[in-house]
Amino acid sequence: MKYRLATALASGLLAGAIGTAGAQEPGAFAKENYTTPLADVCPDPLIIQKDWLAQAEHGGFYQMIGAGGEMSAGRYVGPLGSTGIDLMILEGGGGIGLGDGETAYSALHLGNSRAGVTPHLGYQELDNSFLFSKRFPTVGVFAPLDNAPQGLFWDKGTYPDGFHSLDDLKEFADSGKGMIYVSTIQRTFGLYLVQSGVSRDVFVEGYRGDGENFVTNNGTWLNQGFVTSEPYSFSTGNNWGKPIDAVTVGELGYRNYTGMLSVATPRLDELAPCLEKVVPIMQQAWIDYVNNPDEVNKLISDFNEAGHATSWWKTPMGKMEYASKTLKERGIVGNGVNDTLGDFDMERVAEMQAIVKPWLDERSNPDVKPEDVVTNRFIDPAIGLK
């Protein structure tokens, strides 16, 4: 298949190829390198529903089009290389890219009411795939993010030794020096921390992407955030402008897969012929993006600057460059336990099932198994970061 580039050239000739292709024609790199015929096996357009607004954590999918697509409110559409089909990438966020109360995984079953379409593929998180295994059953077919970028951040001047384990957080909770600001401790990562022995009294709930509590408490609080974003934003601005450090949820033991591309379980067989050919393209596109992100970083920055995601969401080039660099340096995008990018470590999936099993409720299949919610069936094991 022509979509695979010689990985030995990745650090040298590949960078030059992108620069040259970008100078000749926007999207030329995708057209030259993603050429597996898809018209006979895939829907046209093939629709991907993201979980949030355009950012570096979505970069590999924009890589499949490059800068040659069409920007409009809530979507980016263009030819998927030279495969013979178009790719449509939809913005996420309930009440923003999606209708009120909708999620990327509910849209796989019920449609995106704002966009007026039902996506073929959508973002899901492993913990939620177990929790919603009855109401919105999905199967993850590709994991572009080997490690979840979500975590906690802190001021390095206030806490130079940082927080790198559950014991560190327990000690912080007992110290009385500050609080931990998170979205919730009623489910998922926050609940995991409480059930792992971090005192619930140290948590303040209500995080919605904000850092006001962190700033107004002079950096004594720990704050939820993305390791790919907040360290840059707060180190360079956000009424702070001082060094920040962060730990991921996985480093604290909650080894969730987030941003995993999934299909509605009832449609798996229908889409299987397409997935067999398009998933390896996705694997290679993510490798190409993290190795040479410039074209897509500018695309996403321009898309957001024009207000196509929403008016208040901006990702300037400095932030995009930091995020794409961090994706690779911190192993957010990586091969995991083997030499393959995008596959699922089934032992890790079973570990997460054990964590969330006590949380299963009426939305869940009580007999759900790891192989019900993820599969490596469509992954090419030969494609990985070198």
Secondary structure, 3 states (H helix, E strand, C coil): CCCCCCHHHCCCHHHHHHHHHHHHCCCHHHHHHCCCCCCCCCCCCEEEECCCCCCHHHHHHHHCCHHHCEEECCEEEEECCCCCCEEEEECCCECCCECCCCCHHHHHHHCECCCCECCCEEEECHHHHHHCCCCCCEEEEECCCCCCCEEEEEECCCCCCCCCCHHHHHHHHHHCCCCEEECCCCCHHHHHHHHCCCCHHHEEECCCCCCHHHHHCCCCCEEEEECCCHHHHHHHCCCCCCCEEEEECHHHCCCCCCCEEEEEHHHHHHHHHHHHHHHHHHHHHHHHHHHCCHHHHHHHHHHHHCCCCCCCCCCCHHHHHHHHHHHHHCCCCCCCCCCCCCCCCHHHHHHHHHHHHHHCCCCCCCCCCHHHHECCCCCCCCCCCC
